[in-house]
Amino acid sequence: MRVYYFTEAGYGLEAIQRRRLKLARISALNDPFEFLQVASRNPKTRARYQYVKRALSEYMGLLCFSENWRNPVQWGHYADSHRGICLGFDVAPAAGLRKVRYVKSRIRPNLRAMKAMSKAAVEHMLDLLTLKFEHWQYEQEHRLFVQLNDKDDQSGLYFFDFGDSEEVRLREVIVGAQSEISPEQVAEVLGDISPEVVSRKARLAFRTFDVVKQRRQDLWRPSRRRAGLREPSFEALVDQALRLEDFSTARGLLEPDAEKKSVQSETDELIARYAVAGRVPSADNRSKKVTKRNEAKRVRKKR
């Protein structure tokens, strides 16, 4: 199954380069109701489930994936406001990927089932591992639970190594619509697995609230600021608009609060203003040139 992992740009590039993903700790998830989905007024019952949550967090971590990379909310929440990156993985059934179920109400406690290794105990434990409130359903989440082994000495965190895994394989790298990550950076961190991985740039859809693939490869480039180029000056923007005879844009730059006028009055006023500086021909000269061109066309037609 193809699932997607959202993260920030720096973490994403490092994850690709080192072929590993950071495991989330159960006690540090962003939903405080995780593993506490039971509804009970009994303080002893609630304390028991709190204990189960702490115990699970000591030896088990998880990777959180989504079915869908096109959701803009996912990019906003988990990929640094579309400046991050999304990694697509093919996860084999043998890996034990679990689909999250979304419910409207909290479930009843079942402490009796948890005292013995029975089918009821397994089902109840799966409920604790995979149930979330229905308002989270936009995430379309799938979870991979991994035992915590070999803490990283430098960071103190736990990681899942996918580089040598046959069950979790990196297949896609999707760079956020607002991201400054370049194609060269992605190719560098992919290294020898580049032929196996499709990399692409995302963009915002034109007619829907979706994130889609940027089909024009030439538009996947860093900003002028990142490339070390200066942003165009105000004067340069005005001059460019006049050269293109985009007088509405030029007027908007010069007089943003001015009252709207007809296109003809805008054109005449701007032409007159800039004719003095020699930037564009005067209105009279422009009309004479147009008249001469029209006369030349009529002569050619007669011939």
Secondary structure, DSSP 8 states (H G I E B T S, - for coil): -EEEEEE-HHHHHHHHHHTEEE-EEGGG-S-TTTT--B----HHHHHHHHHHHHHHHHHEEEEEEES-S--HHHHHHHTTTTTSEEEEEEE-GGG--EE-EEESS-B---HHHHTS-SHHHHHHHHHHHHEEEGGGGGG-EEEEEEE--S--TTT---EEE-TT-SSEEEEEEEE-TT----HHHHHHHHGGGGGG-EEEEEEE-SSSS-EEE---GGG----TTTTT-----HHHHHHHHHHTT-HHHHHHHH-TTS----HHHHHHHHHHHHHTTTSS--HHHHHHHHHHHHHHHHHHHH-
